[in-house]
Amino acid sequence: MLKRYKYGIIYYQRFKTNKNWKKLGKESSLIIHYEILKDRNILMRNGHYFIVGFGAGSCKLCNSCFFPCRQPDKSFIPFEGTGVNVKALMKKFKIDLKFPVNKNFYRVGVIFYD
């Protein structure tokens, strides 16, 4: 499916781990999520209508997930949940994602568009 898109933008950011892992996990996902939403809207206003975005980690827009989704126009499937080897992809850009997470971790999301 991804071969159908002509362009892509990778979003990534490094975060330092802290004792409040649950809060940091949510906040770090949302930082990338909102950037993807903002840029998706800009791309659409500029005539790019064939767009797909994948978030950095699971969607964290709502406190509880519901089916059907309450915000389908804003939610994203996690990039790592698509079958793409995100670790190998980022290594091509000289970014080494290390597991298990120790002092730092990365969040990675992406937009593909026409």
MMTF fields as JSON, N, C-alpha, C and O atoms, coordinates in Angstrom:
{
  "mmtfVersion": "1.0.0",
  "mmtfProducer": "UNKNOWN",
  "numBonds": 455,
  "numAtoms": 456,
  "numGroups": 114,
  "numChains": 1,
  "numModels": 1,
  "chainsPerModel": [1],
  "groupsPerChain": [114],
  "chainIdList": ["A"],
  "bondAtomList": [4, 2, 8, 6, 12, 10, 16, 14, 20, 18, 24, 22, 28, 26, 32, 30, 36, 34, 40, 38, 44, 42, 48, 46, 52, 50, 56, 54, 60, 58, 64, 62, 68, 66, 72, 70, 76, 74, 80, 78, 84, 82, 88, 86, 92, 90, 96, 94, 100, 98, 104, 102, 108, 106, 112, 110, 116, 114, 120, 118, 124, 122, 128, 126, 132, 130, 136, 134, 140, 138, 144, 142, 148, 146, 152, 150, 156, 154, 160, 158, 164, 162, 168, 166, 172, 170, 176, 174, 180, 178, 184, 182, 188, 186, 192, 190, 196, 194, 200, 198, 204, 202, 208, 206, 212, 210, 216, 214, 220, 218, 224, 222, 228, 226, 232, 230, 236, 234, 240, 238, 244, 242, 248, 246, 252, 250, 256, 254, 260, 258, 264, 262, 268, 266, 272, 270, 276, 274, 280, 278, 284, 282, 288, 286, 292, 290, 296, 294, 300, 298, 304, 302, 308, 306, 312, 310, 316, 314, 320, 318, 324, 322, 328, 326, 332, 330, 336, 334, 340, 338, 344, 342, 348, 346, 352, 350, 356, 354, 360, 358, 364, 362, 368, 366, 372, 370, 376, 374, 380, 378, 384, 382, 388, 386, 392, 390, 396, 394, 400, 398, 404, 402, 408, 406, 412, 410, 416, 414, 420, 418, 424, 422, 428, 426, 432, 430, 436, 434, 440, 438, 444, 442, 448, 446, 452, 450],
  "bondOrderList": [1, 1, 1, 1, 1, 1, 1, 1, 1, 1, 1, 1, 1, 1, 1, 1, 1, 1, 1, 1, 1, 1, 1, 1, 1, 1, 1, 1, 1, 1, 1, 1, 1, 1, 1, 1, 1, 1, 1, 1, 1, 1, 1, 1, 1, 1, 1, 1, 1, 1, 1, 1, 1, 1, 1, 1, 1, 1, 1, 1, 1, 1, 1, 1, 1, 1, 1, 1, 1, 1, 1, 1, 1, 1, 1, 1, 1, 1, 1, 1, 1, 1, 1, 1, 1, 1, 1, 1, 1, 1, 1, 1, 1, 1, 1, 1, 1, 1, 1, 1, 1, 1, 1, 1, 1, 1, 1, 1, 1, 1, 1, 1, 1],
  "groupList": [{"groupName": "MET", "atomNameList": ["N", "CA", "C", "O"], "elementList": ["N", "C", "C", "O"], "formalChargeList": [0, 0, 0, 0], "bondAtomList": [1, 0, 2, 1, 3, 2], "bondOrderList": [1, 1, 2], "singleLetterCode": "M", "chemCompType": "L-PEPTIDE LINKING"}, {"groupName": "LEU", "atomNameList": ["N", "CA", "C", "O"], "elementList": ["N", "C", "C", "O"], "formalChargeList": [0, 0, 0, 0], "bondAtomList": [1, 0, 2, 1, 3, 2], "bondOrderList": [1, 1, 2], "singleLetterCode": "L", "chemCompType": "L-PEPTIDE LINKING"}, {"groupName": "LYS", "atomNameList": ["N", "CA", "C", "O"], "elementList": ["N", "C", "C", "O"], "formalChargeList": [0, 0, 0, 0], "bondAtomList": [1, 0, 2, 1, 3, 2], "bondOrderList": [1, 1, 2], "singleLetterCode": "K", "chemCompType": "L-PEPTIDE LINKING"}, {"groupName": "ARG", "atomNameList": ["N", "CA", "C", "O"], "elementList": ["N", "C", "C", "O"], "formalChargeList": [0, 0, 0, 0], "bondAtomList": [1, 0, 2, 1, 3, 2], "bondOrderList": [1, 1, 2], "singleLetterCode": "R", "chemCompType": "L-PEPTIDE LINKING"}, {"groupName": "TYR", "atomNameList": ["N", "CA", "C", "O"], "elementList": ["N", "C", "C", "O"], "formalChargeList": [0, 0, 0, 0], "bondAtomList": [1, 0, 2, 1, 3, 2], "bondOrderList": [1, 1, 2], "singleLetterCode": "Y", "chemCompType": "L-PEPTIDE LINKING"}, {"groupName": "GLY", "atomNameList": ["N", "CA", "C", "O"], "elementList": ["N", "C", "C", "O"], "formalChargeList": [0, 0, 0, 0], "bondAtomList": [1, 0, 2, 1, 3, 2], "bondOrderList": [1, 1, 2], "singleLetterCode": "G", "chemCompType": "PEPTIDE LINKING"}, {"groupName": "ILE", "atomNameList": ["N", "CA", "C", "O"], "elementList": ["N", "C", "C", "O"], "formalChargeList": [0, 0, 0, 0], "bondAtomList": [1, 0, 2, 1, 3, 2], "bondOrderList": [1, 1, 2], "singleLetterCode": "I", "chemCompType": "L-PEPTIDE LINKING"}, {"groupName": "GLN", "atomNameList": ["N", "CA", "C", "O"], "elementList": ["N", "C", "C", "O"], "formalChargeList": [0, 0, 0, 0], "bondAtomList": [1, 0, 2, 1, 3, 2], "bondOrderList": [1, 1, 2], "singleLetterCode": "Q", "chemCompType": "L-PEPTIDE LINKING"}, {"groupName": "PHE", "atomNameList": ["N", "CA", "C", "O"], "elementList": ["N", "C", "C", "O"], "formalChargeList": [0, 0, 0, 0], "bondAtomList": [1, 0, 2, 1, 3, 2], "bondOrderList": [1, 1, 2], "singleLetterCode": "F", "chemCompType": "L-PEPTIDE LINKING"}, {"groupName": "THR", "atomNameList": ["N", "CA", "C", "O"], "elementList": ["N", "C", "C", "O"], "formalChargeList": [0, 0, 0, 0], "bondAtomList": [1, 0, 2, 1, 3, 2], "bondOrderList": [1, 1, 2], "singleLetterCode": "T", "chemCompType": "L-PEPTIDE LINKING"}, {"groupName": "ASN", "atomNameList": ["N", "CA", "C", "O"], "elementList": ["N", "C", "C", "O"], "formalChargeList": [0, 0, 0, 0], "bondAtomList": [1, 0, 2, 1, 3, 2], "bondOrderList": [1, 1, 2], "singleLetterCode": "N", "chemCompType": "L-PEPTIDE LINKING"}, {"groupName": "TRP", "atomNameList": ["N", "CA", "C", "O"], "elementList": ["N", "C", "C", "O"], "formalChargeList": [0, 0, 0, 0], "bondAtomList": [1, 0, 2, 1, 3, 2], "bondOrderList": [1, 1, 2], "singleLetterCode": "W", "chemCompType": "L-PEPTIDE LINKING"}, {"groupName": "GLU", "atomNameList": ["N", "CA", "C", "O"], "elementList": ["N", "C", "C", "O"], "formalChargeList": [0, 0, 0, 0], "bondAtomList": [1, 0, 2, 1, 3, 2], "bondOrderList": [1, 1, 2], "singleLetterCode": "E", "chemCompType": "L-PEPTIDE LINKING"}, {"groupName": "SER", "atomNameList": ["N", "CA", "C", "O"], "elementList": ["N", "C", "C", "O"], "formalChargeList": [0, 0, 0, 0], "bondAtomList": [1, 0, 2, 1, 3, 2], "bondOrderList": [1, 1, 2], "singleLetterCode": "S", "chemCompType": "L-PEPTIDE LINKING"}, {"groupName": "HIS", "atomNameList": ["N", "CA", "C", "O"], "elementList": ["N", "C", "C", "O"], "formalChargeList": [0, 0, 0, 0], "bondAtomList": [1, 0, 2, 1, 3, 2], "bondOrderList": [1, 1, 2], "singleLetterCode": "H", "chemCompType": "L-PEPTIDE LINKING"}, {"groupName": "ASP", "atomNameList": ["N", "CA", "C", "O"], "elementList": ["N", "C", "C", "O"], "formalChargeList": [0, 0, 0, 0], "bondAtomList": [1, 0, 2, 1, 3, 2], "bondOrderList": [1, 1, 2], "singleLetterCode": "D", "chemCompType": "L-PEPTIDE LINKING"}, {"groupName": "VAL", "atomNameList": ["N", "CA", "C", "O"], "elementList": ["N", "C", "C", "O"], "formalChargeList": [0, 0, 0, 0], "bondAtomList": [1, 0, 2, 1, 3, 2], "bondOrderList": [1, 1, 2], "singleLetterCode": "V", "chemCompType": "L-PEPTIDE LINKING"}, {"groupName": "ALA", "atomNameList": ["N", "CA", "C", "O"], "elementList": ["N", "C", "C", "O"], "formalChargeList": [0, 0, 0, 0], "bondAtomList": [1, 0, 2, 1, 3, 2], "bondOrderList": [1, 1, 2], "singleLetterCode": "A", "chemCompType": "L-PEPTIDE LINKING"}, {"groupName": "CYS", "atomNameList": ["N", "CA", "C", "O"], "elementList": ["N", "C", "C", "O"], "formalChargeList": [0, 0, 0, 0], "bondAtomList": [1, 0, 2, 1, 3, 2], "bondOrderList": [1, 1, 2], "singleLetterCode": "C", "chemCompType": "L-PEPTIDE LINKING"}, {"groupName": "PRO", "atomNameList": ["N", "CA", "C", "O"], "elementList": ["N", "C", "C", "O"], "formalChargeList": [0, 0, 0, 0], "bondAtomList": [1, 0, 2, 1, 3, 2], "bondOrderList": [1, 1, 2], "singleLetterCode": "P", "chemCompType": "L-PEPTIDE LINKING"}],
  "groupTypeList": [0, 1, 2, 3, 4, 2, 4, 5, 6, 6, 4, 4, 7, 3, 8, 2, 9, 10, 2, 10, 11, 2, 2, 1, 5, 2, 12, 13, 13, 1, 6, 6, 14, 4, 12, 6, 1, 2, 15, 3, 10, 6, 1, 0, 3, 10, 5, 14, 4, 8, 6, 16, 5, 8, 5, 17, 5, 13, 18, 2, 1, 18, 10, 13, 18, 8, 8, 19, 18, 3, 7, 19, 15, 2, 13, 8, 6, 19, 8, 12, 5, 9, 5, 16, 10, 16, 2, 17, 1, 0, 2, 2, 8, 2, 6, 15, 1, 2, 8, 19, 16, 10, 2, 10, 8, 4, 3, 16, 5, 16, 6, 8, 4, 15],
  "groupIdList": [1, 2, 3, 4, 5, 6, 7, 8, 9, 10, 11, 12, 13, 14, 15, 16, 17, 18, 19, 20, 21, 22, 23, 24, 25, 26, 27, 28, 29, 30, 31, 32, 33, 34, 35, 36, 37, 38, 39, 40, 41, 42, 43, 44, 45, 46, 47, 48, 49, 50, 51, 52, 53, 54, 55, 56, 57, 58, 59, 60, 61, 62, 63, 64, 65, 66, 67, 68, 69, 70, 71, 72, 73, 74, 75, 76, 77, 78, 79, 80, 81, 82, 83, 84, 85, 86, 87, 88, 89, 90, 91, 92, 93, 94, 95, 96, 97, 98, 99, 100, 101, 102, 103, 104, 105, 106, 107, 108, 109, 110, 111, 112, 113, 114],
  "secStructList": [7, 4, 4, 4, 7, 1, 3, 3, 3, 3, 3, 3, 3, 3, 3, 3, 7, 7, 1, 7, 2, 2, 2, 2, 2, 2, 2, 2, 2, 2, 2, 2, 2, 2, 2, 2, 2, 2, 2, 2, 2, 2, 2, 2, 2, 6, 6, 7, 7, 7, 3, 3, 3, 3, 3, 1, 1, 1, 7, 7, 1, 1, 1, 1, 7, 7, 1, 1, 7, 1, 7, 6, 6, 6, 7, 7, 3, 3, 4, 4, 4, 6, 6, 7, 7, 2, 2, 2, 2, 2, 2, 6, 6, 6, 7, 7, 7, 7, 1, 1, 7, 7, 1, 3, 3, 3, 3, 3, 3, 3, 3, 3, 3, 7],
  "xCoordList": [0.815, 0.0, 0.867, 0.534, 1.954, 2.756, 3.412, 3.727, 3.618, 4.226, 3.322, 3.784, 2.055, 1.113, 1.313, 0.836, 2.005, 2.214, 3.531, 4.517, 3.526, 4.71, 5.663, 6.88, 5.108, 5.912, 5.64, 4.629, 6.557, 6.372, 7.143, 8.163, 6.641, 7.311, 7.394, 6.38, 8.599, 8.791, 8.897, 9.643, 8.142, 8.178, 8.811, 8.393, 9.818, 10.407, 10.929, 11.3, 10.945, 11.477, 12.011, 11.436, 13.112, 13.702, 13.207, 13.126, 12.879, 12.417, 13.267, 13.699, 13.501, 14.186, 13.148, 12.079, 13.466, 12.53, 12.499, 13.461, 11.389, 11.275, 10.433, 9.995, 10.21, 9.496, 8.008, 7.366, 7.465, 6.047, 5.879, 5.49, 6.179, 6.21, 4.853, 4.796, 3.764, 2.434, 2.107, 1.622, 2.366, 2.104, 3.014, 2.556, 4.284, 5.234, 4.857, 4.985, 4.395, 3.979, 2.85, 2.868, 1.863, 0.722, 1.163, 0.851, 1.879, 2.298, 3.189, 3.03, 4.124, 5.053, 4.333, 4.667, 3.352, 2.566, 1.78, 1.719, 1.178, 0.333, 1.128, 0.612, 2.361, 3.203, 3.333, 3.117, 3.683, 3.824, 2.455, 2.32, 1.454, 0.097, -0.408, -0.915, -0.271, -0.767, 0.028, -0.53, 1.316, 2.114, 1.624, 1.518, 1.33, 0.832, -0.527, -0.762, -1.412, -2.724, -2.581, -3.242, -1.715, -1.511, -1.006, -1.525, 0.002, 0.573, -0.375, -0.397, -1.156, -2.145, -3.154, -3.525, -3.591, -4.543, -3.926, -4.593, -2.677, -1.977, -1.865, -2.131, -1.476, -1.356, -2.697, -2.755, -3.771, -5.093, -5.499, -6.054, -5.218, -5.534, -4.742, -5.167, -3.584, -2.745, -3.011, -2.221, -4.112, -4.528, -4.069, -4.274, -3.454, -3.044, -4.147, -4.245, -4.974, -6.129, -5.905, -6.664, -4.887, -4.572, -3.501, -2.307, -3.939, -3.044, -3.387, -4.554, -2.355, -2.552, -1.493, -0.321, -1.92, -1.006, -1.002, -2.027, 0.152, 0.294, 0.962, 1.987, 0.382, 0.838, 2.042, 2.504, 2.532, 3.684, 3.16, 2.924, 2.984, 2.37, 0.86, 0.327, 0.193, -1.26, -1.926, -1.37, -3.12, -3.872, -4.19, -4.606, -3.99, -4.218, -5.124, -5.073, -5.947, -6.814, -7.876, -8.19, -8.427, -9.482, -8.915, -7.929, -9.534, -9.108, -9.449, -8.746, -10.528, -10.938, -11.28, -11.903, -10.871, -11.147, -12.569, -13.027, -13.256, -14.617, -14.723, -13.992, -15.651, -15.957, -17.428, -18.248, -17.802, -16.908, -16.159, -16.565, -15.065, -14.213, -15.007, -15.8, -14.774, -15.443, -14.806, -15.445, -13.537, -12.823, -12.106, -10.886, -12.838, -12.168, -11.412, -10.499, -11.778, -11.079, -9.749, -8.96, -9.497, -8.263, -7.407, -6.234, -7.956, -7.199, -6.268, -6.53, -5.191, -4.219, -3.886, -3.835, -3.66, -3.097, -1.618, -1.005, -1.024, 0.409, 1.25, 0.969, 2.261, 3.13, 3.726, 3.811, 4.139, 4.754, 3.742, 4.13, 2.453, 1.413, 1.044, 0.111, 1.753, 1.432, 2.213, 1.934, 3.173, 4.028, 5.348, 6.234, 5.486, 6.755, 7.756, 7.421, 8.976, 10.031, 10.585, 11.512, 10.005, 10.358, 11.814, 12.499, 12.285, 13.682, 14.638, 15.597, 14.389, 15.245, 15.127, 16.127, 13.925, 13.724, 14.523, 15.215, 14.433, 15.124, 16.644, 17.386, 17.094, 18.535, 19.094, 20.25, 18.27, 18.693, 18.978, 19.729, 18.374, 18.579, 19.536, 19.592, 20.281, 21.306, 20.718, 21.368, 19.491, 18.855, 18.652, 17.92, 19.304, 19.263, 18.243, 18.469, 17.13, 16.107, 16.546, 16.715, 16.728, 17.226, 16.102, 15.27, 16.114, 15.157, 15.924, 16.846, 15.595, 14.55, 14.959, 16.141, 13.964, 14.197, 14.945, 14.615, 15.954, 16.736, 16.584, 15.682, 17.446, 17.4, 16.605, 16.03, 16.573, 15.887, 15.04, 15.29, 14.036, 13.262, 12.791, 12.745, 12.443, 11.958, 10.488, 10.011, 9.788, 8.449, 8.582, 9.239, 7.945, 8.054, 6.668, 5.923, 6.324, 5.088, 5.399, 6.54, 4.399, 4.656, 3.379, 2.269, 3.564, 2.501, 2.995, 4.14, 2.13, 2.378, 1.307, 0.147, 1.703, 0.728, 1.105, 2.206, 0.146, 0.351, 1.218, 1.496],
  "yCoordList": [-1.19, 0.0, 1.266, 2.238, 1.265, 2.482, 2.901, 4.076, 1.954, 2.281, 3.172, 3.775, 3.258, 4.089, 5.579, 6.425, 5.899, 7.298, 7.791, 7.057, 9.042, 9.629, 10.243, 10.203, 10.811, 11.531, 11.006, 10.352, 11.306, 10.955, 11.9, 12.469, 12.053, 12.857, 11.994, 11.491, 11.826, 11.08, 12.078, 13.054, 11.819, 12.642, 11.803, 10.673, 12.363, 11.629, 12.615, 13.746, 12.154, 12.98, 12.062, 11.012, 12.472, 11.722, 12.297, 13.514, 11.419, 11.805, 11.109, 9.971, 11.798, 11.198, 10.512, 11.063, 9.321, 8.606, 9.266, 9.91, 9.097, 9.577, 8.592, 7.571, 8.897, 7.966, 7.87, 6.873, 8.886, 8.874, 8.414, 9.193, 7.138, 6.572, 6.666, 6.962, 6.424, 6.443, 7.844, 7.971, 8.875, 10.251, 10.62, 11.214, 10.276, 10.583, 9.849, 10.406, 8.608, 7.85, 8.536, 8.628, 9.024, 9.717, 11.042, 11.328, 11.841, 13.162, 13.061, 13.835, 12.117, 11.996, 11.562, 12.032, 10.675, 10.266, 11.441, 11.637, 12.221, 13.332, 14.452, 15.128, 14.657, 15.689, 15.395, 16.277, 14.166, 13.782, 13.76, 14.199, 13.254, 13.143, 14.506, 14.616, 15.534, 16.86, 17.478, 18.233, 17.171, 17.65, 17.015, 17.685, 15.723, 15.03, 15.606, 15.848, 15.823, 16.411, 17.786, 18.085, 18.61, 19.97, 19.921, 20.624, 19.095, 19.024, 18.353, 18.716, 17.379, 16.757, 17.8, 17.817, 18.661, 19.714, 20.703, 21.142, 21.05, 21.957, 21.307, 21.95, 20.044, 19.335, 19.284, 19.476, 19.025, 18.965, 20.326, 20.406, 21.398, 22.746, 23.076, 23.896, 22.429, 22.663, 21.667, 21.569, 20.931, 20.078, 18.64, 17.909, 18.205, 16.803, 16.06, 16.155, 15.323, 14.673, 13.19, 12.576, 12.613, 11.203, 11.124, 11.091, 11.093, 11.187, 10.093, 9.758, 9.55, 8.653, 8.994, 9.181, 9.071, 9.339, 8.172, 7.522, 7.909, 6.876, 7.507, 8.179, 7.288, 7.933, 7.282, 6.217, 7.957, 7.502, 6.815, 7.466, 5.536, 4.805, 4.788, 5.358, 4.137, 4.019, 5.377, 6.286, 5.501, 6.743, 7.055, 6.177, 8.302, 8.701, 9.938, 10.693, 10.135, 11.304, 11.255, 12.285, 10.088, 9.935, 9.208, 8.479, 9.406, 8.691, 7.21, 6.378, 6.88, 5.495, 5.325, 6.196, 4.206, 3.928, 3.384, 2.589, 3.82, 3.379, 2.881, 3.32, 1.955, 1.493, 1.715, 1.209, 2.435, 3.047, 4.241, 4.818, 4.586, 5.685, 6.989, 7.298, 7.746, 9.044, 10.149, 11.16, 9.953, 10.986, 10.37, 10.492, 9.718, 9.033, 9.972, 9.537, 11.241, 12.21, 12.657, 13.325, 12.287, 12.702, 11.536, 11.733, 10.336, 9.212, 8.601, 8.677, 8.004, 7.34, 5.961, 5.746, 5.035, 3.733, 3.976, 4.814, 3.277, 3.459, 2.99, 1.952, 3.751, 3.411, 2.023, 1.243, 1.718, 0.418, -0.726, -1.894, -0.399, -1.412, -1.729, -2.495, -1.16, -1.356, -2.502, -2.892, -3.035, -4.069, -3.52, -4.288, -2.195, -1.585, -1.773, -1.566, -2.162, -2.292, -0.892, -0.437, -0.227, 1.161, 1.261, 2.223, 0.295, 0.29, 0.271, 1.042, -0.594, -0.672, 0.593, 1.077, 1.127, 2.36, 3.509, 4.233, 3.679, 4.789, 4.617, 5.6, 3.38, 3.124, 3.666, 4.084, 3.658, 4.227, 5.72, 6.281, 6.356, 7.784, 8.029, 9.125, 6.988, 7.061, 7.284, 7.862, 6.822, 6.904, 5.485, 4.7, 5.167, 3.813, 3.725, 4.24, 3.077, 2.857, 1.663, 0.56, 1.884, 0.824, 0.266, 0.996, -1.063, -1.761, -2.758, -3.396, -2.919, -2.178, -0.726, -0.383, 0.11, 1.536, 1.689, 1.041, 2.549, 2.79, 4.252, 4.58, 5.127, 6.544, 7.399, 8.418, 6.989, 7.745, 6.804, 5.6, 7.375, 6.624, 7.58, 8.793, 7.038, 7.825, 7.521, 6.412, 8.53, 8.362, 8.641, 9.597, 7.787, 7.904, 7.807, 6.867, 8.783, 8.79, 9.167, 9.499, 9.118, 9.383, 9.829, 9.477, 10.601, 10.911, 10.48, 10.746, 9.813, 9.525, 10.266, 10.316, 10.841, 11.599, 11.581, 11.178, 12.035, 12.049, 13.226, 13.398],
  "zCoordList": [0.0, 0.0, 0.0, -0.678, 0.739, 0.87, -0.44, -0.631, -1.336, -2.631, -3.482, -4.451, -3.132, -3.896, -3.61, -4.367, -2.538, -2.167, -2.747, -2.809, -3.166, -3.785, -2.755, -2.934, -1.673, -0.684, 0.722, 0.979, 1.606, 3.006, 3.911, 3.522, 5.112, 6.139, 7.384, 7.869, 7.899, 9.143, 10.283, 10.208, 11.332, 12.543, 13.639, 13.891, 14.285, 15.401, 16.424, 16.109, 17.638, 18.717, 19.808, 20.095, 20.405, 21.51, 22.823, 22.993, 23.738, 25.065, 26.114, 25.927, 27.209, 28.354, 29.224, 29.485, 29.665, 30.529, 31.907, 32.325, 32.594, 33.961, 34.759, 34.23, 36.019, 36.894, 36.571, 36.898, 35.94, 35.602, 34.151, 33.28, 33.911, 32.571, 31.883, 30.689, 32.601, 31.993, 31.449, 30.324, 32.229, 31.797, 30.625, 29.648, 30.716, 29.647, 28.365, 27.275, 28.483, 27.311, 26.578, 25.351, 27.323, 26.707, 26.095, 24.94, 26.857, 26.375, 25.144, 24.2, 25.143, 24.019, 22.745, 21.658, 22.865, 21.694, 21.136, 19.922, 22.026, 21.585, 20.923, 20.034, 21.335, 20.703, 19.209, 18.378, 18.874, 17.469, 16.789, 15.648, 17.481, 16.939, 16.449, 15.332, 17.278, 16.906, 15.757, 14.961, 15.66, 14.525, 13.226, 12.199, 13.281, 12.098, 11.683, 10.499, 12.647, 12.344, 11.691, 10.696, 12.262, 11.738, 10.301, 9.434, 10.049, 8.709, 7.72, 6.545, 8.181, 7.305, 6.825, 5.652, 7.728, 7.359, 6.376, 5.44, 6.579, 5.652, 4.277, 3.262, 4.242, 2.961, 2.235, 1.02, 2.972, 2.352, 1.782, 0.686, 2.537, 2.038, 0.779, -0.035, 0.623, -0.552, -1.678, -2.617, -1.591, -2.696, -2.656, -3.625, -1.566, -1.429, -0.673, 0.55, -1.414, -0.793, -0.529, 0.221, -1.128, -0.939, 0.144, -0.154, 1.41, 2.567, 3.566, 3.772, 4.176, 5.313, 6.358, 6.033, 7.608, 8.71, 9.677, 9.887, 10.261, 11.283, 12.5, 12.38, 13.648, 14.869, 15.513, 15.104, 16.533, 17.316, 18.574, 19.592, 18.501, 19.608, 19.43, 18.479, 20.342, 20.23, 20.395, 21.012, 19.836, 19.913, 21.377, 22.133, 21.759, 23.146, 23.222, 24.193, 22.193, 22.177, 23.269, 23.866, 23.537, 24.552, 25.773, 25.665, 26.916, 28.119, 28.044, 28.617, 27.339, 27.117, 25.648, 25.041, 25.084, 23.685, 23.54, 24.361, 22.492, 22.226, 20.795, 19.907, 20.593, 19.249, 18.997, 19.763, 17.98, 17.002, 17.595, 18.603, 16.943, 17.405, 17.47, 16.581, 18.543, 18.715, 17.876, 17.584, 17.486, 16.721, 15.51, 15.395, 14.618, 13.502, 12.563, 11.86, 12.545, 11.697, 12.295, 11.628, 13.556, 14.228, 14.709, 15.026, 14.772, 15.329, 14.278, 13.078, 14.748, 13.877, 14.411, 15.622, 13.504, 13.847, 14.142, 13.48, 15.108, 15.358, 14.165, 13.566, 13.838, 12.716, 12.905, 11.956, 14.13, 14.392, 14.297, 14.264, 14.253, 14.127, 12.682, 12.441, 11.727, 10.309, 9.679, 8.545, 10.393, 9.823, 9.302, 8.927, 9.275, 8.874, 10.007, 11.173, 9.672, 10.67, 10.943, 10.274, 11.926, 12.236, 12.683, 12.338, 13.434, 13.898, 12.704, 12.673, 11.728, 10.538, 9.694, 9.163, 9.567, 8.801, 9.412, 8.696, 10.715, 11.368, 11.329, 11.309, 11.318, 11.216, 9.895, 9.834, 8.839, 7.55, 7.665, 6.867, 8.661, 8.902, 10.071, 10.629, 10.424, 11.481, 12.88, 13.75, 13.082, 14.396, 14.893, 14.291, 15.99, 16.527, 17.657, 18.752, 17.382, 18.407, 19.25, 18.73, 20.532, 21.413, 22.278, 22.817, 22.387, 23.242, 24.098, 23.59, 25.342, 26.051, 26.28, 26.246, 26.512, 26.761, 28.066, 29.059, 28.066, 29.27, 29.687, 30.459, 29.191, 29.58, 28.6, 28.984, 27.35, 26.3, 25.467, 25.406, 24.831, 23.86, 22.781, 22.992, 21.635, 20.508, 20.26, 20.499, 19.778, 19.232, 17.738, 17.325, 16.938, 15.48, 14.867, 15.143, 14.032, 13.276, 11.836, 11.515, 10.968, 9.552, 8.841, 9.241, 7.794, 6.836, 5.471, 5.105, 4.715, 3.31, 2.518, 2.926, 1.382, 0.591, -0.886, -1.262, -1.725, -3.18, -3.597, -4.784]
}
